[in-house]
């Protein structure tokens, strides 16, 4: 930003950074979404998390989102996110944070592990913005699931309607229960 930052803008950016750090965001997310300096963000991170941020690359591939269980989690998050973007004036990064909180609430309420991190959720939105991933309707359950944008989608069946054989009965049954709860949430948020 070329213009001098106002104190209000800066306070707003610090608030956003702290919010994202509390949700577990990696430093790269904060660097990308605020114009606070790296040193400033590092200090904030240590203060909020009580430890140094983990180093290493961000996940750059879309593959993770296409694997079975992560796809269900990513789809739940993205449905909530898309709905927020459509129905509110909220900024994109605020929508990511809000949708992620709603995702956590839903997953924890059904006694499941939160497989999707805020960093991955943010990455997912980036992939959607870049037209690499999108939501595709399942021809069986009608739910919207994360899929490659330019895939042939006629006859698409989601991972919940067609769980992989290796998932086994128990996990498949558990996933089906989660799916029902998640689809209800999706339905509730879209109507
Ligand atoms: Zn389905």
Boltz pocket constraint, residues with backbone or C-beta under 6 A from the ligand:
constraints:
  - pocket:
      binder: B
      contacts: [[A, 138], [A, 139], [A, 140], [A, 141], [A, 142], [A, 143], [A, 157], [A, 158], [A, 159], [A, 160], [A, 161], [A, 162]]
      max_distance: 6.0
